[in-house]
Amino acid sequence: MLFVIHAVDKLGALPARLAHYDAHKAFLSDTAARGVQIVMSGPLVAEDGATMIGSLFVVEAVDLATVERFNAADPFHAAGIWERVTITGFIRRQG
């Protein structure tokens, strides 16, 4: 099943995001062991089109609990970068 992870950074979290970026990228490089396949992911950006303010993932996993465990293990989560994370089931219609 597909899921969307929508994570919004805390105000002023950009320095922490940049400090943990390499660990976050390394974590995302091998998600199979966590039972998650990333379909698409990337940063959310401010109106300027460049300043990172959050993260968006479309992932495939067997259930919501697997995605929740995956998200909780992300270095960005551990560093407290995200203010709010929403995980929602998703049905692909196009694309």
PLY file of the C-alpha trace (Angstrom):
ply
format ascii 1.0
element vertex 95
property float x
property float y
property float z
element edge 94
property int vertex1
property int vertex2
end_header
0.00 0.00 0.00
1.13 3.56 -0.64
1.46 6.16 2.10
2.29 9.86 2.14
4.50 11.25 4.90
4.07 15.02 5.15
6.51 16.53 7.64
6.69 20.25 8.43
9.84 21.65 10.05
9.80 23.64 13.27
10.32 27.35 12.81
14.05 28.05 12.61
14.98 24.37 12.03
16.98 24.95 8.84
20.42 24.92 10.58
19.56 21.61 12.30
18.19 20.21 9.03
21.46 21.03 7.27
23.52 19.60 10.14
21.67 16.25 9.96
21.24 16.15 6.18
24.04 13.61 5.51
22.68 11.22 8.16
19.16 11.62 6.73
20.37 10.87 3.18
22.32 7.82 4.38
19.22 6.56 6.21
17.13 6.93 3.04
19.70 5.15 0.87
18.67 1.70 2.19
15.08 1.43 3.35
14.45 -2.22 2.44
15.52 -3.45 5.87
12.73 -1.31 7.36
10.09 -2.73 5.00
9.64 0.53 3.12
10.24 1.39 -0.52
10.49 5.09 -1.36
8.46 5.90 -4.45
9.30 9.58 -4.36
10.69 12.01 -1.80
12.09 15.48 -1.40
12.06 18.66 0.62
9.10 20.99 0.95
10.15 24.56 0.19
9.07 28.05 1.17
7.53 30.51 -1.28
11.02 31.45 -2.48
11.22 27.99 -4.06
14.54 27.19 -2.39
14.40 27.35 1.43
13.64 23.88 2.83
10.76 23.86 5.32
9.80 20.20 5.52
9.81 16.82 3.85
7.43 14.82 1.66
7.63 11.11 1.00
5.48 8.73 -0.99
6.38 5.26 0.23
5.17 1.72 -0.24
4.82 -0.56 2.79
2.60 -3.35 4.06
0.90 -1.23 6.72
0.79 2.06 8.60
2.73 0.69 11.58
5.70 -0.08 9.31
5.68 3.47 7.97
5.41 4.92 11.49
8.45 2.90 12.60
10.35 4.00 9.49
9.55 7.66 10.16
10.48 7.39 13.84
13.91 6.03 12.86
14.70 8.93 10.51
17.57 11.10 11.81
15.45 14.21 11.17
12.83 12.83 13.56
15.44 11.94 16.17
16.91 15.47 15.90
13.49 17.04 16.53
13.47 18.93 13.23
9.85 18.25 12.36
7.08 20.13 14.14
4.28 18.06 12.64
4.23 14.75 10.77
1.13 13.35 9.09
1.11 9.86 7.60
-1.83 9.05 5.35
-2.75 6.16 3.08
-2.69 7.06 -0.61
-4.35 5.62 -3.72
-2.49 6.44 -6.92
-4.82 7.43 -9.76
-2.37 8.94 -12.25
1.38 9.17 -12.72
0 1
1 2
2 3
3 4
4 5
5 6
6 7
7 8
8 9
9 10
10 11
11 12
12 13
13 14
14 15
15 16
16 17
17 18
18 19
19 20
20 21
21 22
22 23
23 24
24 25
25 26
26 27
27 28
28 29
29 30
30 31
31 32
32 33
33 34
34 35
35 36
36 37
37 38
38 39
39 40
40 41
41 42
42 43
43 44
44 45
45 46
46 47
47 48
48 49
49 50
50 51
51 52
52 53
53 54
54 55
55 56
56 57
57 58
58 59
59 60
60 61
61 62
62 63
63 64
64 65
65 66
66 67
67 68
68 69
69 70
70 71
71 72
72 73
73 74
74 75
75 76
76 77
77 78
78 79
79 80
80 81
81 82
82 83
83 84
84 85
85 86
86 87
87 88
88 89
89 90
90 91
91 92
92 93
93 94
